Amino acid sequence: MKNIAGKKRMTMQECVDFFGFSRQKIGRLIAKTKLKQLVPPFPFIDLTGSDKRHIYYFDQEAVSSWVEANSMG
């Protein structure tokens, strides 16, 4: 976990390990969120500011809430 803005944030690999999603699945969720095709949007932080390589971070509580909201009927 990285400490960003005073909060602990998961890296991509930690998110994969914790939630059991594949990197490809998380990438698709991020892409759909960026295109505004996913409601509610998948919670992620992109701090790179580059068009070529992105490093994403995730708030564990926000992702847990998102998973819970999408698994409820």
C-alpha positions, 0 to 999 in steps of 0.5 A: 500500500502507498500513502497518498494524500494521507490515505493508504491506496492499493496498487494495481497488483494489490487490488488484483490480489485483494479482490480477485479481479484480473488486471485485464478486468480492472483495465476494462472497468477503468476504460468504461469509467473513462468513457462514462459507460459505467454507472456507478463509476469504478473508483480509481486514481491516475496520478501519471498524467501521461497518455502512454503509461498509467499507474493506477491507485485504488482506495480499498474501501471505495472499491469494496463499496463499488463491488458490493453495490454491483453485486446487489441485484 
